[in-house]
Amino acid sequence: MGTELAYAMGPQPGGGGGGGYLSFLPIILIFVVFYFLLIRPQQKRAKEHRALLENLKSGEYVLTSGGIYGRITGIKDNIVTLEISDKVRVKVNRGNIAGVVKSDVMKPD
């Protein structure tokens, strides 16, 4: 009686062995979706940020990644000198510049 039950639960003969490539299709689709939704937009933002850092000019108002607003007074290699108040200047790494700010936002109070 026990062997009859084992034969009844066994795999069907001749079916289920194929479709090796088809079983990888969902995983491949997930990677494609991740690429277009996550990786590609991040690469685009990084490229735009690199272009922004390369085009910094003296006199522009910027925001650092630490939240400090200032006007660029000098650029030398990877060091940017910012004037954050009257006669107060700090040097920051060029990579710490988060973005350029409109000059009308930076008007003194």
RAGIKA-V446331 format. One record per backbone hydrogen bond with DSSP energy under -1.0 kcal/mol. NH is the residue of the N-H (numbers start at 1). CO is the residue of the C=O. If there is no record, write none. Layout:
nh->{NH NH}
co->{CO CO}
This chain:
nh->{5 6 7 8 9 23 28 29 30 31 32 33 34 35 36 37 38 39 40 42 43 44 45 46 47 48 49 50 51 52 53 54 55 59 60 62 63 64 65 67 70 71 72 73 74 76 79 80 81 82 83 84 85 88 90 92 94 96 97 98 99 101}
co->{1 2 3 4 5 19 24 25 26 27 28 29 30 31 32 33 34 34 35 38 39 40 41 42 43 44 45 46 47 48 49 50 51 72 57 70 99 68 96 64 62 83 60 81 81 79 76 92 74 90 71 88 88 85 82 80 78 93 94 63 63 61}
